[in-house]
């Protein structure tokens, strides 16, 4: 978060005021985002931004530096070393030294430039060329191809085997792999069950050598990635069925966010965790037990009250835990787990859709179909029709 000159952190360097200086005012345009010197003035200095946004960098007696966005009129104490730089392309400021005469100004050159690091995208997904939601039967095999764009494959259910330039990789539920431009790759379903997966082909201005840590690698989806993939699938269905305004923008935005999370794969999380380790361990164990309980009882009507009674936990405490660990309330999580299990049962092809709904405790086939379509973007009957039974087929 940015600090402002109106905040308490600025008080050791100066303060903010609405008072208009009674001394001469100098207008100055700031355009240099890399100042190489600090200035100390013998008198208090009033600085007001007239146009744009500007930052004042200040240094204390120990050489520690802090940056503050200038808000209202910033008054810098005498002899504090500082530098001004624009955040916007340029900024206009009014500076007033609190003296009738010429103040004493001492400029100190720095060994290296001070650079304001702007917040802007490091890469861009410029276009989605195509996307397919595939459901392939056993013995499916795609002979392979290489192309000059990026391709992301995400396995929704089942097992998919892929070869990349001779190396074999296996993707299971909620796993994905990124094919780099120019990589020859094949795809096969070798098991007894079908496999459903999403393929996205797109262009982005990322240099392959910048993300070598995720090349030729199967990556598991955490809750955040899983949610984004489902958002992408749902939005693509909305685009095809309703031509919703800005649906394309949302799809590109979701894909861009997915790629960012993949680029951050294996990045260490912040060590500044103030949670009580004992409490965290207790919560982790409880959530593991709750997850196991839900999976064991997924085939019957399961309520939030059932979980509360089983684990002697209040509804509000359970709600907090689910929001913390799964980013959703417990009822929604239970329903989503049932729908995921339903997808797997349909993929196996052993039960009619009506039986799948009954096995998972849904009150009616109509309610089940409506919830399935809301979650995945297509009805269970449409999903079943996507399954291919041929040994070989088009991609």
Kinemage of the C-alpha trace (Angstrom):
@kinemage 1
@onewidth
@group {chain A} dominant
@subgroup {mainchain}
@vectorlist {calphas} color= white
{ca unk a 1} P 0.000 0.000 0.000
{ca unk a 2} L 1.147 3.521 -0.704
{ca unk a 3} L 1.765 5.908 2.168
{ca unk a 4} L 0.428 9.454 1.970
{ca unk a 5} L 1.803 12.685 3.370
{ca unk a 6} L -1.427 12.952 5.370
{ca unk a 7} L -0.617 9.724 7.240
{ca unk a 8} L 1.066 9.434 10.659
{ca unk a 9} L 4.180 7.818 9.149
{ca unk a 10} L 5.061 11.150 7.521
{ca unk a 11} L 5.126 13.111 10.790
{ca unk a 12} L 8.835 12.500 11.437
{ca unk a 13} L 9.628 14.232 8.143
{ca unk a 14} L 6.918 16.894 8.101
{ca unk a 15} L 3.154 17.229 8.059
{ca unk a 16} L 0.196 17.998 5.821
{ca unk a 17} L -1.633 21.302 5.804
{ca unk a 18} L -4.395 23.208 4.044
{ca unk a 19} L -2.709 26.501 4.847
{ca unk a 20} L -1.622 28.592 1.873
{ca unk a 21} L 1.993 29.693 2.028
{ca unk a 22} L 2.548 33.430 2.428
{ca unk a 23} L 5.997 33.179 0.855
{ca unk a 24} L 6.895 33.173 -2.852
{ca unk a 25} L 5.621 30.173 -4.812
{ca unk a 26} L 7.574 28.490 -7.601
{ca unk a 27} L 5.824 26.305 -10.184
{ca unk a 28} L 7.775 23.289 -11.385
{ca unk a 29} L 7.060 20.475 -13.822
{ca unk a 30} L 8.280 17.049 -12.684
{ca unk a 31} L 9.186 14.693 -15.517
{ca unk a 32} L 12.213 12.783 -14.202
{ca unk a 33} L 11.200 9.419 -12.748
{ca unk a 34} L 14.808 8.553 -11.885
{ca unk a 35} L 16.272 11.320 -9.696
{ca unk a 36} L 19.943 10.888 -8.838
{ca unk a 37} L 20.218 13.390 -5.973
{ca unk a 38} L 18.563 14.375 -2.693
{ca unk a 39} L 18.071 17.979 -1.624
{ca unk a 40} L 18.031 19.392 1.916
{ca unk a 41} L 16.670 22.909 2.478
{ca unk a 42} L 17.446 25.172 5.427
{ca unk a 43} L 13.792 26.217 5.770
{ca unk a 44} L 10.489 24.379 5.870
{ca unk a 45} L 9.268 23.598 2.347
{ca unk a 46} L 5.652 23.640 1.186
{ca unk a 47} L 4.873 21.340 -1.754
{ca unk a 48} L 1.460 21.174 -3.404
{ca unk a 49} L 0.583 19.108 -6.466
{ca unk a 50} L -1.353 21.152 -9.007
{ca unk a 51} L -1.611 18.565 -11.761
{ca unk a 52} L -0.922 14.827 -11.911
{ca unk a 53} L 0.303 12.638 -9.043
{ca unk a 54} L 3.719 12.993 -7.414
{ca unk a 55} L 5.776 11.222 -4.767
{ca unk a 56} L 8.216 12.680 -2.278
{ca unk a 57} L 11.075 10.397 -1.260
{ca unk a 58} L 12.521 11.343 2.137
{ca unk a 59} L 15.577 10.125 4.031
{ca unk a 60} L 16.044 10.048 7.811
{ca unk a 61} L 19.275 10.593 9.772
{ca unk a 62} L 20.165 6.887 9.488
{ca unk a 63} L 19.875 6.849 5.711
{ca unk a 64} L 16.542 5.001 5.649
{ca unk a 65} L 14.256 6.117 2.841
{ca unk a 66} L 10.485 6.176 2.531
{ca unk a 67} L 8.125 7.280 -0.218
{ca unk a 68} L 4.907 9.222 0.238
{ca unk a 69} L 2.279 10.253 -2.270
{ca unk a 70} L 1.792 13.999 -1.852
{ca unk a 71} L -1.715 14.571 -0.532
{ca unk a 72} L -2.973 18.069 0.260
{ca unk a 73} L 0.011 20.392 0.848
{ca unk a 74} L 3.063 18.590 2.225
{ca unk a 75} L 5.308 20.556 4.574
{ca unk a 76} L 8.833 19.128 4.810
{ca unk a 77} L 10.882 19.975 7.885
{ca unk a 78} L 14.135 21.929 7.449
{ca unk a 79} L 17.263 19.879 6.650
{ca unk a 80} L 15.304 16.755 5.644
{ca unk a 81} L 16.790 15.303 2.481
{ca unk a 82} L 14.185 14.629 -0.185
{ca unk a 83} L 13.540 14.143 -3.893
{ca unk a 84} L 10.392 14.630 -5.957
{ca unk a 85} L 9.250 12.418 -8.816
{ca unk a 86} L 6.040 11.999 -10.783
{ca unk a 87} L 3.885 8.884 -10.710
{ca unk a 88} L 1.906 10.014 -13.725
{ca unk a 89} L 3.765 10.781 -16.948
{ca unk a 90} L 4.506 14.218 -15.514
{ca unk a 91} L 3.244 16.349 -12.645
{ca unk a 92} L 3.130 20.038 -11.851
{ca unk a 93} L 3.912 21.158 -8.299
{ca unk a 94} L 4.032 24.450 -6.460
{ca unk a 95} L 7.008 24.810 -4.100
{ca unk a 96} L 7.332 27.494 -1.446
{ca unk a 97} L 10.366 27.898 0.841
{ca unk a 98} L 9.364 29.537 4.123
{ca unk a 99} L 11.716 32.499 3.909
{ca unk a 100} L 11.739 35.878 2.226
{ca unk a 101} L 15.315 35.399 1.130
{ca unk a 102} L 17.135 32.626 -0.666
{ca unk a 103} L 17.230 29.402 1.396
{ca unk a 104} L 20.374 27.355 1.763
{ca unk a 105} L 20.057 24.206 -0.334
{ca unk a 106} L 22.421 21.252 -0.137
{ca unk a 107} L 22.231 18.692 -2.912
{ca unk a 108} L 23.719 15.244 -2.370
{ca unk a 109} L 24.455 13.086 -5.399
{ca unk a 110} L 23.558 9.423 -5.118
{ca unk a 111} L 25.603 6.444 -6.211
{ca unk a 112} L 22.647 5.113 -8.160
{ca unk a 113} L 19.418 6.586 -9.469
{ca unk a 114} L 16.235 6.354 -7.453
{ca unk a 115} L 13.655 4.733 -9.678
{ca unk a 116} L 9.927 4.770 -9.186
{ca unk a 117} L 8.682 1.305 -10.132
{ca unk a 118} L 5.341 1.796 -11.805
{ca unk a 119} L 2.481 -0.683 -11.542
{ca unk a 120} L 1.776 -1.950 -15.026
{ca unk a 121} L 1.441 -5.360 -16.687
{ca unk a 122} L 4.642 -7.263 -17.382
{ca unk a 123} L 2.931 -9.312 -20.082
{ca unk a 124} L -0.310 -9.388 -21.989
{ca unk a 125} L -2.603 -12.101 -23.329
{ca unk a 126} L -3.399 -10.400 -26.612
{ca unk a 127} L -5.816 -12.899 -28.144
{ca unk a 128} L -7.494 -16.252 -27.559
{ca unk a 129} L -7.359 -18.102 -30.862
{ca unk a 130} L -9.544 -21.038 -29.896
{ca unk a 131} L -10.765 -23.058 -26.948
{ca unk a 132} L -12.345 -26.504 -26.738
{ca unk a 133} L -14.004 -28.443 -23.963
{ca unk a 134} L -13.149 -32.020 -24.928
{ca unk a 135} L -14.616 -35.259 -23.631
{ca unk a 136} L -12.699 -38.200 -25.097
{ca unk a 137} L -13.370 -41.902 -24.663
{ca unk a 138} L -10.869 -44.628 -23.844
{ca unk a 139} L -8.200 -45.383 -26.455
{ca unk a 140} L -8.449 -41.850 -27.866
{ca unk a 141} L -5.170 -40.710 -29.413
{ca unk a 142} L -4.181 -37.423 -31.018
{ca unk a 143} L -1.152 -37.867 -33.295
{ca unk a 144} L 0.333 -34.537 -32.323
{ca unk a 145} L 1.303 -31.123 -33.637
{ca unk a 146} L 3.586 -28.157 -33.079
{ca unk a 147} L 2.579 -24.523 -33.567
{ca unk a 148} L 3.917 -21.033 -32.905
{ca unk a 149} L 1.416 -20.061 -30.201
{ca unk a 150} L 0.779 -21.054 -26.581
{ca unk a 151} L -1.554 -23.878 -25.581
{ca unk a 152} L -2.943 -24.643 -22.131
{ca unk a 153} L -4.554 -28.007 -21.339
{ca unk a 154} L -6.519 -28.477 -18.116
{ca unk a 155} L -7.887 -31.907 -17.145
{ca unk a 156} L -11.289 -31.597 -15.556
{ca unk a 157} L -11.928 -35.296 -14.943
{ca unk a 158} L -10.171 -38.523 -15.869
{ca unk a 159} L -6.565 -39.101 -16.927
{ca unk a 160} L -4.784 -37.666 -19.979
{ca unk a 161} L -1.338 -38.726 -21.192
{ca unk a 162} L 0.718 -36.306 -23.263
{ca unk a 163} L 4.120 -36.552 -24.898
{ca unk a 164} L 6.175 -33.394 -25.363
{ca unk a 165} L 9.140 -33.843 -27.676
{ca unk a 166} L 9.452 -37.492 -26.602
{ca unk a 167} L 8.925 -37.027 -22.847
{ca unk a 168} L 5.728 -38.491 -21.367
{ca unk a 169} L 3.528 -36.734 -18.794
{ca unk a 170} L 0.298 -37.809 -17.082
{ca unk a 171} L -2.383 -35.305 -16.111
{ca unk a 172} L -5.097 -36.243 -13.640
{ca unk a 173} L -8.083 -34.384 -12.179
{ca unk a 174} L -7.526 -30.637 -11.782
{ca unk a 175} L -4.049 -30.684 -13.294
{ca unk a 176} L -2.757 -28.688 -16.242
{ca unk a 177} L 0.202 -28.288 -18.542
{ca unk a 178} L 1.374 -25.413 -20.732
{ca unk a 179} L 2.709 -26.188 -24.207
{ca unk a 180} L 5.263 -23.617 -25.305
{ca unk a 181} L 5.409 -22.307 -28.901
{ca unk a 182} L 7.157 -24.766 -31.204
{ca unk a 183} L 6.780 -27.800 -28.901
{ca unk a 184} L 5.561 -30.977 -30.610
{ca unk a 185} L 3.018 -32.745 -28.400
{ca unk a 186} L 0.564 -35.652 -28.526
{ca unk a 187} L -2.418 -36.481 -26.306
{ca unk a 188} L -3.936 -39.853 -25.398
{ca unk a 189} L -6.509 -41.413 -23.103
{ca unk a 190} L -4.968 -44.729 -22.087
{ca unk a 191} L -7.153 -45.803 -19.169
{ca unk a 192} L -10.515 -47.530 -19.132
{ca unk a 193} L -12.442 -44.336 -18.429
{ca unk a 194} L -13.075 -41.264 -20.541
{ca unk a 195} L -11.335 -37.954 -19.921
{ca unk a 196} L -12.714 -34.413 -20.076
{ca unk a 197} L -10.339 -31.504 -20.502
{ca unk a 198} L -10.157 -27.903 -21.639
{ca unk a 199} L -7.763 -26.719 -24.347
{ca unk a 200} L -7.009 -23.009 -24.824
{ca unk a 201} L -4.814 -21.738 -27.664
{ca unk a 202} L -3.701 -18.141 -27.333
{ca unk a 203} L -1.073 -15.485 -27.944
{ca unk a 204} L 0.841 -13.609 -25.256
{ca unk a 205} L 3.981 -11.506 -25.250
{ca unk a 206} L 5.906 -13.519 -22.664
{ca unk a 207} L 9.431 -14.690 -23.450
{ca unk a 208} L 9.632 -18.496 -22.980
{ca unk a 209} L 12.968 -18.251 -21.147
{ca unk a 210} L 11.279 -16.078 -18.495
{ca unk a 211} L 9.047 -18.945 -17.352
{ca unk a 212} L 11.243 -22.007 -17.873
{ca unk a 213} L 10.345 -23.243 -14.365
{ca unk a 214} L 6.888 -24.295 -15.615
{ca unk a 215} L 8.017 -25.737 -18.957
{ca unk a 216} L 7.380 -29.482 -19.443
{ca unk a 217} L 5.685 -29.666 -16.082
{ca unk a 218} L 2.343 -30.916 -14.766
{ca unk a 219} L 0.863 -28.405 -12.315
{ca unk a 220} L -1.900 -28.995 -9.774
{ca unk a 221} L -4.724 -26.505 -9.349
{ca unk a 222} L -5.306 -25.014 -5.943
{ca unk a 223} L -8.663 -23.486 -5.055
{ca unk a 224} L -7.857 -20.194 -6.776
{ca unk a 225} L -6.796 -21.757 -10.081
{ca unk a 226} L -9.678 -24.217 -9.991
{ca unk a 227} L -12.178 -21.389 -9.513
{ca unk a 228} L -10.664 -19.390 -12.374
{ca unk a 229} L -10.806 -22.366 -14.735
{ca unk a 230} L -14.492 -22.834 -13.937
{ca unk a 231} L -15.095 -19.115 -14.472
{ca unk a 232} L -13.432 -19.372 -17.887
{ca unk a 233} L -15.543 -22.390 -18.888
{ca unk a 234} L -18.768 -20.741 -17.737
{ca unk a 235} L -17.933 -17.463 -19.465
{ca unk a 236} L -17.149 -19.250 -22.735
{ca unk a 237} L -20.566 -20.917 -22.560
{ca unk a 238} L -22.254 -17.569 -21.912
{ca unk a 239} L -20.417 -16.102 -24.902
{ca unk a 240} L -21.615 -18.897 -27.180
{ca unk a 241} L -25.207 -18.913 -25.933
{ca unk a 242} L -26.024 -15.312 -25.072
{ca unk a 243} L -23.432 -13.009 -26.657
{ca unk a 244} L -23.170 -11.224 -23.314
{ca unk a 245} L -21.453 -7.791 -23.407
{ca unk a 246} L -17.752 -7.958 -22.523
{ca unk a 247} L -17.802 -11.764 -22.234
{ca unk a 248} L -14.690 -11.895 -24.446
{ca unk a 249} L -12.928 -9.390 -22.208
{ca unk a 250} L -13.754 -11.507 -19.165
{ca unk a 251} L -12.387 -14.638 -20.832
{ca unk a 252} L -9.100 -12.896 -21.656
{ca unk a 253} L -8.981 -11.459 -18.134
{ca unk a 254} L -9.508 -14.891 -16.539
{ca unk a 255} L -6.831 -16.430 -18.759
{ca unk a 256} L -4.399 -13.639 -17.898
{ca unk a 257} L -5.000 -14.260 -14.195
{ca unk a 258} L -4.558 -18.016 -14.689
{ca unk a 259} L -1.220 -17.417 -16.382
{ca unk a 260} L -0.040 -15.124 -13.581
{ca unk a 261} L -0.784 -17.833 -11.001
{ca unk a 262} L 1.127 -20.351 -13.124
{ca unk a 263} L 4.090 -17.970 -13.422
{ca unk a 264} L 4.064 -17.719 -9.616
{ca unk a 265} L 3.971 -21.515 -9.259
{ca unk a 266} L 6.448 -22.605 -6.562
{ca unk a 267} L 7.053 -19.012 -5.475
{ca unk a 268} L 7.475 -18.946 -1.690
{ca unk a 269} L 4.599 -17.447 0.249
{ca unk a 270} L 5.196 -14.553 2.606
{ca unk a 271} L 6.905 -15.521 5.838
{ca unk a 272} L 5.173 -12.670 7.652
{ca unk a 273} L 2.380 -14.868 8.920
{ca unk a 274} L 1.100 -13.698 12.275
{ca unk a 275} L -1.230 -16.661 12.808
{ca unk a 276} L -0.761 -18.824 15.856
{ca unk a 277} L 1.007 -22.034 14.624
{ca unk a 278} L -0.987 -24.180 17.070
{ca unk a 279} L -4.246 -22.666 15.846
{ca unk a 280} L -3.232 -23.148 12.199
{ca unk a 281} L -2.366 -26.812 12.825
{ca unk a 282} L -5.690 -27.358 14.610
{ca unk a 283} L -7.623 -25.755 11.746
{ca unk a 284} L -5.748 -27.786 9.118
{ca unk a 285} L -6.500 -31.053 10.893
{ca unk a 286} L -10.160 -30.128 11.335
{ca unk a 287} L -10.541 -29.146 7.675
{ca unk a 288} L -8.927 -32.442 6.626
{ca unk a 289} L -11.434 -34.336 8.773
{ca unk a 290} L -14.354 -32.277 7.456
{ca unk a 291} L -13.229 -32.891 3.868
{ca unk a 292} L -13.023 -36.646 4.519
{ca unk a 293} L -16.465 -36.586 6.137
{ca unk a 294} L -18.012 -34.768 3.159
{ca unk a 295} L -16.466 -37.196 0.662
{ca unk a 296} L -17.643 -40.191 2.693
{ca unk a 297} L -21.199 -38.838 2.823
{ca unk a 298} L -21.379 -37.293 -0.625
{ca unk a 299} L -24.021 -39.812 -1.745
{ca unk a 300} L -26.652 -38.679 0.743
{ca unk a 301} L -28.373 -35.377 1.491
{ca unk a 302} L -25.764 -33.546 3.557
{ca unk a 303} L -26.519 -30.319 5.392
{ca unk a 304} L -24.358 -27.731 7.117
{ca unk a 305} L -26.054 -28.728 10.377
{ca unk a 306} L -24.832 -32.319 9.888
{ca unk a 307} L -21.227 -31.085 9.786
{ca unk a 308} L -21.753 -28.782 12.784
{ca unk a 309} L -23.169 -31.650 14.832
{ca unk a 310} L -20.483 -34.109 13.732
{ca unk a 311} L -17.608 -31.802 14.708
{ca unk a 312} L -19.244 -29.876 17.572
{ca unk a 313} L -18.657 -26.549 15.868
{ca unk a 314} L -20.979 -23.578 15.558
{ca unk a 315} L -22.408 -22.587 12.189
{ca unk a 316} L -20.648 -19.203 12.283
{ca unk a 317} L -17.263 -20.784 13.109
{ca unk a 318} L -17.707 -23.308 10.286
{ca unk a 319} L -18.589 -20.483 7.915
{ca unk a 320} L -15.386 -18.636 8.826
{ca unk a 321} L -13.257 -21.746 8.271
{ca unk a 322} L -14.743 -22.463 4.842
{ca unk a 323} L -14.371 -18.866 3.734
{ca unk a 324} L -10.748 -18.928 4.899
{ca unk a 325} L -9.731 -22.238 3.316
{ca unk a 326} L -12.093 -22.583 0.336
{ca unk a 327} L -13.243 -19.002 -0.375
{ca unk a 328} L -16.874 -20.092 -0.228
{ca unk a 329} L -19.556 -20.964 2.354
{ca unk a 330} L -19.939 -24.638 3.383
{ca unk a 331} L -23.271 -25.173 1.603
{ca unk a 332} L -21.805 -24.033 -1.710
{ca unk a 333} L -18.752 -26.246 -1.172
{ca unk a 334} L -20.916 -29.318 -0.501
{ca unk a 335} L -22.968 -28.666 -3.646
{ca unk a 336} L -19.853 -28.179 -5.777
{ca unk a 337} L -18.331 -31.413 -4.473
{ca unk a 338} L -21.548 -33.259 -5.355
{ca unk a 339} L -21.517 -31.784 -8.863
{ca unk a 340} L -17.859 -32.743 -9.351
{ca unk a 341} L -18.670 -36.295 -8.278
{ca unk a 342} L -21.643 -36.274 -10.672
{ca unk a 343} L -19.366 -35.329 -13.539
{ca unk a 344} L -17.075 -38.260 -12.746
{ca unk a 345} L -20.006 -40.684 -12.585
{ca unk a 346} L -21.333 -39.478 -15.948
{ca unk a 347} L -17.838 -39.782 -17.396
{ca unk a 348} L -17.631 -43.409 -16.251
{ca unk a 349} L -20.797 -44.114 -18.244
{ca unk a 350} L -22.101 -46.733 -15.802
{ca unk a 351} L -25.275 -44.952 -14.695
{ca unk a 352} L -28.106 -43.042 -16.381
{ca unk a 353} L -28.223 -39.358 -15.465
{ca unk a 354} L -31.369 -39.909 -13.378
{ca unk a 355} L -29.525 -42.502 -11.271
{ca unk a 356} L -26.537 -40.162 -10.869
{ca unk a 357} L -28.838 -37.473 -9.459
{ca unk a 358} L -30.446 -39.931 -7.050
{ca unk a 359} L -27.097 -41.432 -5.967
{ca unk a 360} L -25.880 -37.985 -4.928
{ca unk a 361} L -28.968 -37.084 -2.946
{ca unk a 362} L -30.538 -34.527 -5.277
{ca unk a 363} L -34.275 -34.122 -4.739
{ca unk a 364} L -35.141 -34.282 -8.442
{ca unk a 365} L -33.527 -34.682 -11.855
{ca unk a 366} L -34.715 -31.181 -12.792
{ca unk a 367} L -33.050 -29.582 -9.766
{ca unk a 368} L -29.869 -31.575 -10.453
{ca unk a 369} L -29.802 -30.551 -14.132
{ca unk a 370} L -30.323 -26.897 -13.270
{ca unk a 371} L -27.506 -26.870 -10.689
{ca unk a 372} L -25.183 -28.812 -13.023
{ca unk a 373} L -25.699 -26.299 -15.822
{ca unk a 374} L -25.284 -23.329 -13.483
{ca unk a 375} L -21.941 -24.691 -12.298
{ca unk a 376} L -20.407 -26.093 -15.488
{ca unk a 377} L -22.183 -24.111 -18.194
{ca unk a 378} L -23.865 -27.111 -19.842
{ca unk a 379} L -26.552 -29.619 -18.875
{ca unk a 380} L -25.591 -33.159 -17.753
{ca unk a 381} L -27.192 -34.561 -20.911
{ca unk a 382} L -25.030 -32.239 -23.045
{ca unk a 383} L -21.962 -33.357 -21.127
{ca unk a 384} L -22.800 -37.017 -21.705
{ca unk a 385} L -23.209 -36.389 -25.431
{ca unk a 386} L -19.692 -34.951 -25.615
{ca unk a 387} L -18.124 -38.300 -24.756
{ca unk a 388} L -16.460 -39.945 -27.715
{ca unk a 389} L -16.152 -43.710 -27.913
{ca unk a 390} L -13.956 -44.044 -30.980
{ca unk a 391} L -10.413 -45.234 -30.587
{ca unk a 392} L -9.084 -42.327 -32.660
{ca unk a 393} L -10.748 -39.099 -33.497
{ca unk a 394} L -10.259 -35.475 -34.366
{ca unk a 395} L -8.816 -33.239 -31.710
